[in-house]
Each structure stands twice: as structure tokens, then as C-alpha cells.
């Protein structure tokens, strides 16, 4: 084997155990992620059921993640492009 890490895994029970632990951790995290995604889907369904627009809420969430300067720059570029197309 040309890869030393692969040789360690093949030759050492400790490295194999460590690899197995990483894989098991990743599998648990993937399960948690799936559960959280399901929870998010349920909240959006509830939101929609109450008459809110989920696309608008998703856009608000994207906006809230950005810092003020980044948001202002994006808005300025969008406005410039809209003006160039005669849409503003």
C-alpha cells in the first residue's frame, strides 16, 4: 500500500477501531441531521397552515444570516442590474 494511513488501518487494530468510531459518529450525526430536517419540515408545514408564505420566510432567514454590509452590497448590485434592464 502506498498510503501510510491505509497501511496503519490494515496493520493496526487500533487504527481500525478509530476509523470505526469516526464512522459511527458520522452515522449518528447523519441520523440527527435527518431528524432535524424532519422537524424543520414540520415547522414549515405548520407555518404554511397558518397562512404564511414559506418562500418569503426562507428568504428572510437568508437575509438574517448576512451582515449588514454584505446585504447592502447585494441590494446595490441588484438595483444597478434592475436599472440596466429598465426594470427599476
HELIX and SHEET records of a PDB file:
HELIX    1   1 UNK A    4  UNK A   11  1                                   8    
HELIX    2   2 UNK A   13  UNK A   49  1                                  37    
HELIX    3   3 UNK A   54  UNK A   65  1                                  12    
HELIX    4   4 UNK A   68  UNK A   84  1                                  17    
END                                                                             
